[in-house]
Amino acid sequence: MPVINFTYDELFEQLGKELPKDELIDILPMISSDVESYDDTEVKAEFFPNRPDYYSVEGIVRSLKGYLDLEKGIPEYTIKETDNTITVDAELEEIRPYVASCIIRNVKINDQQLRNIMEFQEHLHWVIGRDRKKVAIGIHDLDKVEGPFYYKAGKPDEDKFIPLETTEELTLNEILEQHDKGEKYAKLLKDFDKYPLIVDSNNNIMSMPPIINSDLTRLTTETTNLFLDVTGTDINAVTNSLNIIASNLAENGATIETLEVNYPYMENISYPQFEPKVIDVHKDKAEEYIGIELTADKIVETLEKTRFNAEKIDENTVRVEVPRYRIDILHEVDIIENIALGYGFNELPAELPNFSTIANPDPKREFDKIVEQVMIGLSFTEVKSLMLTSEDQHYTKLRKEIEEDRVTVAQPITQDRTMIRKSLINSLLEFLEDNKHEELPQKIFEIGDVAYIDTTKETQMRTVKKLAAAQISSVANFTTIKSIVESFVSNMGFTMELKDSTNPSFIQGRCAEFTTKTLNDNTPFTFKGYFGEIHPEVLTNFELEYPVIAFEVEFDQKD
């Protein structure tokens, strides 16, 4: 989750009030923060991915003002309707079809605020943008360019500009080949013959989304007026991102100027879109969820404290206006959570449950314990990872084609948690990647569930238990992993039969599949699997510098 760094001085300056530092540290968790660390000058606070409006100090201050009763309700911003436009090229419909823009005037930027803006931008790229695939953001010095603006399809070998962090003019293709950001994000444009560009009325290139901005519009401490552009493949994500950036940047008295996007393939849209969403919340349901007695008037009070507008409709209904930067509010239950927050988590009564239970071991864990004991006896260390992963980690980095029959997340909040795993191998490789600084050899294993599509089940999926293990060392080879697998199979009371494997994640000729046969007919399970030496391309994808061997088995209960 994103970690936001801010100093006490900058927070208190924007808050307009100084608090005892200890009091601030106690308050931050009450507004959905996890304080990671702090000292006499700076705080590092972690926020959940569903609250990107907290990814800058302005968003944190906005909530603190409500919590401290300094301001209530939805913040009011100065918005000026203008005839500013950005016109979209019809060729971009199949490349990167959506753009949202607006202008922010009279901002004040010092060195610290400049760093904050850049960090804010990158946090949004990661959380909403899925590492720029879904959304990319450009923030420009408006005074270096002139409107109207254009979002056009650029020619890779003809259009050129000086990108940020360089002094040399490069063509679009040269940027993808030579610039650090170009090399990193070239994959997002590799399937297209033309690339998106933001240009002004004088054909000055301002940015090449989703790769890099132009040095022409680079922000400095002298910048006072901003042009924002957000491009992407999902119009809701694009709109949400612009609303969040515009509202946060306007928190300190800046003026927002509207801008209309002229589309050739859909209706024109004016930005930013600050019209609040309206949701009704009911007293009886809030009482049921929170466990306290409430009144409609008290609900209004708590919601205004958490920066919503609220109006009592009757004794059981409150109509709530939700600011557009609160993209986490999807349902009445989300409003109820904010009622509890505004009421004060510390003020909620604590009660012991009126029943008692006696804990017993989970029967499903008994089998896991047996497998754990065998693997620990083979000198492996157990690790645990999340069931959620991404197509990039699970398939692409392992040299596999992305399968259609996978369980995906309908509304992922991060770009690296978009599907439920079908294998444990990539999780082990990610762990080794994160621990490259540790001594070798490293021998790790994991026992965990994976998910398969199964239309015969009520949930349309079934879970299966798997074991995977990996070893990284300078002498890891096929003979070593074969010996490890033979020892595991034997200790579990089975024999095994081998056959060649064509698994693309392993070196061909140095991998095998196996099936097992129990030595005891009363054994209630069987298993099968594969093992071998990880392919060098896979090692490169996970930035591993030494050979890795691995195996994975899938357990099956006998009927």
Secondary structure, DSSP 8 states (H G I E B T S, - for coil): --EEEEEHHHHHHHHTS---HHHHHHHGGGGTEEEEEE-SSEEEEEE-TT-GGGSSHHHHHHHHHHHTTSS-SS---EEE----EEEE-GGGGGTS-EEEEEEEES----HHHHHHHHHHHHHHHHHTTTTTTSEEEEEEEGGGS-SSEEEEEE-TTT-EE-BTT-SS-EEHHHHHHHSHHHHHHGGGTTT-SSEEEEE-TT--EEEETTTEEBGGG---TT---EEEEEEES-HHHHHHHHHHHHHHHTTTS-EEE-EEEE-SSS--EEE-----EEEEEEHHHHHHHH-S---HHHHHHHHHHTT-EEEEEETTEEEEEE-TT-TT--SHHHHHHHHHHHH-GGGS-----S--------HHHHHHHHHHHHHHHTT-EE----SEE-HHHHTGGGT----SSS-B-SS-SSTT--EE-S-SHHHHHHHHHHTTTS-S-EEEEEEEEEEEE-TTSTTSEEEEEEEEEEEE-TT--HHHHHHHHHHHHHHTTEEEEEEE---TTEEEEEEEEEEEEESSTT-SEEEEEEEEEE-HHHHHHTT--S-EEEEEEEEEE--
